[in-house]
């Protein structure tokens, strides 16, 4: 018995076969033209299907897919794929990274306040160029045929699910902005835009079966016909799900950008700074915030300073009045949600050295991570005892050295893999959830990074918070 997961990324599609014994076989394929697509902010949706077929072909060449009991697809979001009544893309997909709708976002906020949009969404979600409402308004103005009669707007993983099952469907969380998380207000987000609520797909829990692999898809993929396919989830939440976290465990997904959060037993009270994803009907929530900084910030610093940021070296001794760095090179998402803010060194004086400026970049990335976790703790009342760090940035020792100085928690390193999270969604559908939860506990696979240093530099972190506040408040006065 095995379970198939598919992760539809922006640049590649990854597929993984998870055995009931915990074994895992993974293959992947690049998405054709992804580099140009990222620059344009739009993607040919068929490129994701072609990469999915290639990755499955490679997997089929190494393992027996006839053992697949169920499967689930997760993917990048919020990306809008506009389909016609036959499930074919009408226009290129607008990627999560696309920012062409900035003027439309401001227009929507003039029409309704952020609080009014939150009420329509049934959760906090910023009205910005990255998210669905502004993208939809842009489509109304510039590509109106994309939203014409018979159209459906879905996420990339839903497009792949349609190719597999012939069913247009989604999950409620990744479809937020097309639908409300409040069932009684399901149609409200599209109504506020003057759009037909039928544009949105039917939505289900991530673990609910939305269809079965068709005979045509079976011939193309090697997956047996009739295999159940669940609605799926986002790639970020799939990565969290793969870690085997328990309630009150905190996490940092450290990659190109970061996502920081906690598994909470109650929904966030303050939903103006962080996102709150219900884990369907388990009574738990993934409360988290994405940043716009992370390893990408290190890559920029590497181009500016002639030193290695990814190997060796403890943080420099901290002298009084040493500068802070605000890592907002691309704006910042949680917890300040300011697209227009930019990075800055603060408190630079005549004694400041290039090494201090460089080391401050590392400190700033980590301080921004803690800023999100503090917002999550404030919003939920959670009391995390440990923080599990995963992703490429979890393997950079200079970042981990700063994490030991900034985070007042015990730290662990782990490998997260969204495709494992996808397979586990399928496994949840087929097996007893209570047994799976205990089997999935990830603590035995985590590598301790040590308790937090006795010399946690709380004063430095508080100084970072003050500097961030001053810079952000200054935006409103300029």
C-alpha positions as CSV (number, residue, x, y, z in Angstrom):
1,X,0.0,0.0,0.0
2,X,1.3,3.4,-0.9
3,X,0.2,7.0,-1.3
4,X,1.1,9.5,-4.0
5,X,1.9,13.1,-3.5
6,X,2.4,15.8,-6.1
7,X,3.8,19.3,-5.4
8,X,3.1,21.8,-8.2
9,X,5.8,24.4,-7.7
10,X,6.5,27.5,-9.7
11,X,9.8,26.2,-11.1
12,X,9.3,22.4,-10.9
13,X,6.9,19.6,-10.2
14,X,7.8,17.0,-7.6
15,X,6.2,13.7,-7.2
16,X,6.7,11.2,-4.3
17,X,5.5,7.7,-3.5
18,X,5.1,7.2,0.3
19,X,5.0,3.6,1.4
20,X,2.9,2.5,4.4
21,X,6.2,1.6,6.0
22,X,7.5,5.1,5.7
23,X,9.7,4.6,2.6
24,X,9.8,7.4,0.1
25,X,10.7,7.6,-3.6
26,X,10.8,11.1,-5.2
27,X,11.2,12.3,-8.7
28,X,10.9,15.8,-10.2
29,X,10.8,17.7,-13.5
30,X,11.4,21.4,-14.3
31,X,8.6,23.6,-15.5
32,X,9.4,24.8,-19.0
33,X,10.1,28.5,-19.2
34,X,9.7,29.1,-15.4
35,X,12.5,31.7,-15.3
36,X,10.9,33.9,-17.9
37,X,7.5,33.2,-16.3
38,X,8.7,34.5,-13.0
39,X,10.0,37.7,-14.6
40,X,6.6,38.2,-16.4
41,X,4.5,37.1,-13.5
42,X,2.5,34.8,-15.7
43,X,2.7,31.1,-16.7
44,X,1.3,28.8,-19.3
45,X,-0.7,26.4,-17.1
46,X,0.0,23.5,-19.6
47,X,3.6,23.7,-18.6
48,X,2.7,22.5,-15.1
49,X,0.8,19.5,-16.6
50,X,3.7,18.7,-19.0
51,X,6.1,18.7,-16.0
52,X,3.7,16.6,-13.9
53,X,3.6,14.0,-16.7
54,X,7.4,14.0,-17.0
55,X,7.9,13.6,-13.2
56,X,5.4,10.8,-13.0
57,X,7.1,9.1,-16.0
58,X,10.4,9.1,-14.1
59,X,8.7,7.8,-11.0
60,X,6.9,5.1,-12.9
61,X,10.2,3.9,-14.3
62,X,11.5,3.3,-10.7
63,X,8.5,2.1,-8.7
64,X,5.3,0.2,-9.1
65,X,2.4,2.7,-9.2
66,X,-0.3,-0.1,-9.0
67,X,0.1,0.0,-5.2
68,X,-1.2,3.6,-5.0
69,X,-4.3,3.7,-2.7
70,X,-4.9,7.4,-2.9
71,X,-3.2,10.6,-4.0
72,X,-3.2,14.4,-3.3
73,X,-1.9,17.4,-5.1
74,X,-0.6,20.6,-3.4
75,X,0.9,23.7,-5.1
76,X,1.9,27.3,-5.3
77,X,-0.7,29.8,-4.3
78,X,-2.3,32.4,-4.7
79,X,-2.0,31.9,-8.4
80,X,-5.0,32.4,-10.6
81,X,-5.7,29.9,-13.4
82,X,-8.7,30.9,-15.6
83,X,-10.4,28.0,-17.3
84,X,-13.2,27.8,-19.8
85,X,-16.2,25.4,-19.5
86,X,-14.1,22.6,-20.8
87,X,-11.3,23.1,-18.3
88,X,-8.9,24.7,-20.8
89,X,-6.9,27.8,-19.8
90,X,-8.2,31.0,-21.4
91,X,-5.2,33.2,-20.6
92,X,-1.8,32.7,-18.9
93,X,-2.0,32.0,-15.2
94,X,-1.2,35.1,-13.0
95,X,1.5,33.9,-10.6
96,X,1.6,34.6,-6.8
97,X,4.7,36.8,-7.5
98,X,2.9,39.0,-10.0
99,X,2.5,42.7,-8.9
100,X,0.8,44.2,-11.9
101,X,-2.4,44.8,-9.8
102,X,-1.0,47.3,-7.3
103,X,-3.3,50.1,-8.5
104,X,-6.2,47.8,-8.4
105,X,-5.4,46.9,-4.8
106,X,-5.5,50.5,-3.8
107,X,-8.7,51.0,-5.7
108,X,-10.3,48.1,-3.8
109,X,-9.2,49.6,-0.5
110,X,-10.9,52.9,-1.4
111,X,-14.1,51.0,-2.0
112,X,-14.0,48.9,1.2
113,X,-11.7,49.0,4.2
114,X,-9.3,46.1,5.0
115,X,-11.7,45.2,7.9
116,X,-14.6,44.9,5.4
117,X,-12.6,42.7,3.1
118,X,-11.6,40.5,6.0
119,X,-15.3,40.1,6.9
120,X,-16.0,39.1,3.3
121,X,-13.1,36.6,3.3
122,X,-14.0,35.1,6.7
123,X,-10.3,35.5,7.7
124,X,-7.5,38.1,7.5
125,X,-6.0,38.3,4.0
126,X,-4.3,41.5,2.8
127,X,-5.7,43.3,-0.2
128,X,-2.6,43.5,-2.2
129,X,-1.3,42.8,-5.7
130,X,-0.3,39.3,-4.6
131,X,-3.7,38.2,-3.6
132,X,-6.8,37.2,-5.6
133,X,-9.1,40.2,-5.3
134,X,-6.7,42.7,-6.8
135,X,-5.7,40.2,-9.5
136,X,-9.4,39.6,-10.4
137,X,-10.0,43.4,-10.7
138,X,-7.0,43.6,-13.0
139,X,-8.5,40.8,-15.1
140,X,-11.8,42.6,-15.2
141,X,-10.1,45.6,-16.7
142,X,-7.5,44.1,-19.0
143,X,-8.5,40.5,-19.9
144,X,-12.3,40.4,-19.3
145,X,-12.8,37.4,-21.6
146,X,-10.9,35.3,-19.0
147,X,-13.9,35.8,-16.6
148,X,-16.6,35.4,-19.2
149,X,-19.5,32.9,-19.4
150,X,-18.6,29.4,-18.4
151,X,-15.3,30.4,-16.7
152,X,-13.8,29.0,-13.6
153,X,-10.9,30.4,-11.6
154,X,-8.7,27.9,-9.7
155,X,-5.3,27.3,-8.3
156,X,-2.5,25.3,-10.2
157,X,-3.0,22.2,-8.1
158,X,-6.7,22.3,-9.0
159,X,-5.8,22.5,-12.7
160,X,-3.7,19.3,-12.3
161,X,-6.6,17.7,-10.4
162,X,-8.9,18.5,-13.3
163,X,-6.5,16.8,-15.7
164,X,-6.5,13.7,-13.5
165,X,-10.2,13.5,-12.7
166,X,-12.2,15.7,-15.0
167,X,-13.6,17.5,-12.0
168,X,-13.2,21.2,-11.3
169,X,-12.8,21.6,-7.5
170,X,-10.7,23.2,-4.9
171,X,-10.1,23.4,-1.1
172,X,-11.5,26.3,0.9
173,X,-8.2,27.6,2.2
174,X,-6.3,28.0,-1.0
175,X,-9.5,29.3,-2.7
176,X,-10.0,32.1,-0.1
177,X,-10.7,35.3,-1.9
178,X,-12.7,33.4,-4.4
179,X,-14.9,32.1,-1.6
180,X,-15.2,33.0,2.0
181,X,-14.0,30.7,4.8
182,X,-17.4,31.4,6.4
183,X,-19.8,29.0,4.7
184,X,-22.8,31.4,5.1
185,X,-20.9,34.1,3.3
186,X,-19.3,31.8,0.6
187,X,-20.1,34.1,-2.4
188,X,-19.3,37.4,-0.7
189,X,-15.7,38.0,-2.0
190,X,-16.8,37.7,-5.7
191,X,-20.0,39.7,-5.1
192,X,-18.0,42.6,-3.8
193,X,-16.1,42.6,-7.1
194,X,-19.3,42.4,-9.2
195,X,-18.4,38.9,-10.4
196,X,-20.4,35.8,-10.8
197,X,-19.9,33.5,-7.8
198,X,-20.0,30.5,-10.1
199,X,-16.4,31.5,-11.1
200,X,-15.2,29.8,-7.9
201,X,-14.8,26.1,-7.8
202,X,-16.8,23.8,-5.4
203,X,-14.6,23.6,-2.3
204,X,-13.8,20.8,0.1
205,X,-11.5,19.9,2.9
206,X,-7.9,19.1,1.8
207,X,-8.5,15.4,2.7
208,X,-11.8,15.0,0.9
209,X,-12.0,13.0,-2.3
210,X,-13.1,15.2,-5.2
211,X,-12.8,12.6,-7.9
212,X,-11.0,9.6,-9.2
213,X,-8.2,9.1,-11.8
214,X,-9.9,8.7,-15.2
215,X,-9.0,6.0,-17.7
216,X,-7.5,8.7,-20.0
217,X,-5.3,10.1,-17.2
218,X,-4.3,6.6,-16.2
219,X,-2.9,5.9,-19.7
220,X,-1.0,9.2,-19.6
221,X,0.4,8.9,-16.1
222,X,0.7,5.2,-15.2
223,X,-1.5,5.8,-12.1
224,X,-4.2,3.2,-12.0
225,X,-7.7,4.3,-13.0
226,X,-10.1,4.8,-10.2
227,X,-7.5,6.0,-7.6
228,X,-9.2,8.6,-5.4
229,X,-7.8,12.2,-5.5
230,X,-8.2,14.5,-2.6
231,X,-8.7,18.3,-2.9
232,X,-5.2,19.1,-1.7
233,X,-3.7,22.2,0.0
234,X,-1.0,24.9,-0.4
235,X,2.6,24.0,-0.7
236,X,3.5,26.0,2.4
237,X,1.0,24.1,4.5
238,X,2.1,20.8,2.9
239,X,5.6,21.5,4.1
240,X,4.4,22.2,7.6
241,X,2.3,19.1,7.5
242,X,5.3,17.0,6.6
243,X,7.2,17.9,9.8
244,X,5.1,15.9,12.2
245,X,4.5,18.8,14.6
246,X,2.4,18.7,17.7
247,X,0.2,21.4,19.3
248,X,2.4,24.3,20.5
249,X,5.3,23.3,18.3
250,X,6.6,26.3,16.4
251,X,8.2,26.2,13.0
252,X,10.4,28.3,10.6
253,X,10.3,27.3,7.0
254,X,13.6,29.0,5.9
255,X,13.9,29.4,2.1
256,X,13.9,32.1,-0.5
257,X,11.4,33.7,1.8
258,X,10.4,32.5,5.2
259,X,7.1,31.2,6.8
260,X,6.9,31.2,10.6
261,X,4.2,29.9,12.8
262,X,2.8,27.5,15.3
263,X,0.3,24.6,15.6
264,X,-2.4,26.1,17.8
265,X,-5.4,24.7,19.6
266,X,-7.5,27.8,18.9
267,X,-7.9,30.3,16.1
268,X,-6.0,33.5,16.1
269,X,-7.8,36.3,18.0
270,X,-5.9,39.0,16.1
271,X,-6.1,38.3,12.4
272,X,-4.6,41.5,11.2
273,X,-1.0,40.4,11.3
274,X,-0.9,36.6,10.7
275,X,-2.8,34.0,8.7
276,X,-4.9,31.3,10.4
277,X,-5.5,28.1,8.4
278,X,-7.9,25.5,10.0
279,X,-6.6,21.9,9.9
280,X,-10.1,21.0,8.6
281,X,-12.2,19.6,11.5
282,X,-9.4,18.5,13.9
283,X,-9.9,21.5,16.1
284,X,-6.3,22.7,15.5
285,X,-4.9,25.5,13.3
286,X,-1.7,26.4,11.5
287,X,-1.3,30.0,12.5
288,X,1.6,31.6,10.5
289,X,3.0,34.5,8.6
290,X,5.1,34.6,5.5
291,X,7.9,37.1,5.1
292,X,9.5,38.6,2.0
293,X,13.0,38.1,3.4
294,X,15.1,34.9,3.8
295,X,17.8,33.2,1.8
296,X,17.2,35.6,-1.1
297,X,18.3,38.4,1.2
298,X,21.6,36.5,1.9
299,X,22.1,36.2,-1.9
300,X,21.8,39.9,-2.3
301,X,24.2,40.5,0.6
302,X,26.7,38.1,-1.0
303,X,26.7,40.3,-4.1
304,X,27.4,43.4,-2.0
305,X,30.0,42.1,0.6
306,X,33.1,40.1,-0.3
307,X,32.5,37.4,2.4
308,X,30.8,34.1,2.8
309,X,27.4,34.2,4.5
310,X,26.7,30.5,4.3
311,X,29.5,28.8,6.1
312,X,31.6,29.2,9.3
313,X,31.8,31.9,11.8
314,X,29.9,32.9,14.9
315,X,28.2,36.3,15.0
316,X,30.5,39.1,15.8
317,X,30.8,40.4,19.3
318,X,28.1,43.1,19.8
319,X,29.5,46.5,20.7
320,X,27.2,49.2,22.0
321,X,25.5,51.2,19.2
322,X,26.1,48.5,16.6
323,X,23.7,48.9,13.6
324,X,20.6,46.9,12.9
325,X,19.5,45.8,9.4
326,X,15.8,45.7,8.4
327,X,15.7,43.0,5.7
328,X,12.8,44.5,3.7
329,X,14.4,44.5,0.3
330,X,11.1,43.4,-1.4
331,X,8.8,45.0,1.1
332,X,7.5,42.8,3.9
333,X,4.5,40.6,4.5
334,X,3.8,39.4,8.0
335,X,3.4,41.0,10.5
336,X,3.5,44.5,9.0
337,X,2.1,43.9,5.5
338,X,3.8,46.8,3.8
339,X,4.6,46.3,0.1
340,X,6.2,49.7,-0.1
341,X,8.7,49.5,2.8
342,X,12.3,48.9,1.9
343,X,15.5,47.7,3.7
344,X,17.7,49.9,5.7
345,X,20.6,49.9,8.2
346,X,19.7,51.8,11.3
347,X,22.2,53.3,13.8
348,X,25.2,53.5,11.6
349,X,28.0,55.6,13.0
350,X,31.7,56.4,12.3
351,X,32.8,53.2,14.1
352,X,30.6,50.9,12.0
353,X,32.7,48.4,10.0
354,X,31.8,46.5,6.8
355,X,31.8,43.3,8.8
356,X,29.3,44.7,11.2
357,X,27.0,45.8,8.3
358,X,27.3,42.3,6.8
359,X,26.6,40.5,10.1
360,X,23.7,42.7,10.7
361,X,22.0,41.3,7.6
362,X,22.1,37.8,9.2
363,X,20.7,39.2,12.5
364,X,18.0,41.1,10.6
365,X,16.7,38.0,8.8
366,X,16.4,36.1,12.1
367,X,14.9,39.0,14.0
368,X,12.3,39.3,11.3
369,X,11.5,35.6,11.8
370,X,11.0,36.2,15.5
371,X,8.9,39.2,14.9
372,X,6.4,36.9,13.1
373,X,6.5,34.3,15.8
374,X,5.9,36.9,18.4
375,X,2.8,38.0,16.5
376,X,1.6,34.4,16.2
377,X,2.0,33.9,20.0
378,X,0.2,37.2,20.7
379,X,-2.6,36.2,18.4
380,X,-3.1,32.7,19.7
381,X,-1.8,32.6,23.3
382,X,0.3,29.6,22.3
383,X,3.3,28.7,24.5
384,X,5.8,27.2,22.2
385,X,8.5,25.1,23.9
386,X,10.5,24.5,20.8
387,X,11.0,25.8,17.3
388,X,11.6,23.4,14.4
389,X,13.6,25.0,11.5
390,X,13.6,23.5,8.1
391,X,14.4,24.4,4.5
392,X,17.6,25.5,2.8
393,X,18.2,28.3,5.4
394,X,18.1,25.7,8.2
395,X,21.4,24.4,7.0
396,X,23.2,27.8,7.1
397,X,25.2,27.7,10.4
398,X,25.7,31.5,10.5
399,X,21.9,31.9,10.5
400,X,21.5,29.2,13.1
401,X,24.1,30.9,15.3
402,X,22.0,34.1,15.3
403,X,18.8,32.1,15.9
404,X,20.4,30.8,19.1
405,X,20.9,34.4,20.2
406,X,17.6,35.8,19.1
407,X,15.0,33.0,19.8
408,X,14.3,32.3,23.5
409,X,13.3,28.7,22.7
410,X,14.9,25.3,22.2
411,X,15.8,24.9,18.5
412,X,15.7,21.9,16.2
413,X,16.6,21.3,12.6
414,X,14.4,19.1,10.4
415,X,13.8,18.3,6.7
416,X,10.5,19.4,5.4
417,X,9.2,18.2,2.0
418,X,5.8,19.5,0.7
419,X,5.5,16.3,-1.4
420,X,5.5,14.2,1.8
421,X,2.8,16.5,3.1
422,X,0.8,15.9,0.0
423,X,1.1,12.1,0.3
424,X,0.1,12.3,4.0
425,X,-3.1,14.2,3.0
426,X,-4.0,11.1,0.9
427,X,-3.0,8.8,3.7
428,X,-5.2,10.7,6.1
429,X,-8.2,10.0,3.8
430,X,-7.5,6.2,3.8
431,X,-6.4,5.4,7.3
432,X,-7.3,6.2,10.9
433,X,-6.4,9.8,11.7
434,X,-5.7,9.2,15.4
435,X,-3.2,6.5,14.6
436,X,-1.5,8.5,11.9
437,X,-1.1,11.5,14.2
438,X,0.9,9.5,16.7
439,X,2.9,7.7,14.0
440,X,3.8,11.0,12.3
441,X,5.3,12.6,15.3
442,X,8.5,14.1,13.9
443,X,10.5,14.6,17.1
444,X,12.5,11.5,16.6
445,X,13.8,12.9,13.2
446,X,14.7,16.3,14.5
447,X,18.3,17.3,15.0
448,X,18.8,19.5,18.1
449,X,20.5,22.9,17.4
450,X,20.9,23.4,21.1
451,X,19.0,25.3,23.7
452,X,18.8,29.0,23.3
453,X,22.0,30.7,24.4
454,X,22.1,32.0,27.9
455,X,23.2,35.2,26.3
456,X,20.0,35.7,24.2
457,X,20.3,39.3,23.3
458,X,16.8,40.6,24.1
459,X,18.0,44.2,24.1
460,X,19.2,43.8,20.5
461,X,15.9,42.3,19.4
462,X,13.9,45.0,21.1
463,X,16.1,47.5,19.3
464,X,15.2,45.8,16.0
465,X,11.5,46.1,16.8
466,X,11.8,49.8,17.6
467,X,13.8,50.4,14.4
468,X,11.2,48.5,12.3
469,X,8.4,50.5,13.9
470,X,10.0,53.8,13.1
471,X,10.7,52.9,9.5
472,X,7.1,51.6,8.9
473,X,5.5,54.5,10.6
474,X,7.6,56.9,8.5
475,X,5.9,55.5,5.4
476,X,2.6,57.0,6.5
477,X,4.2,60.4,6.9
478,X,6.1,60.6,3.6
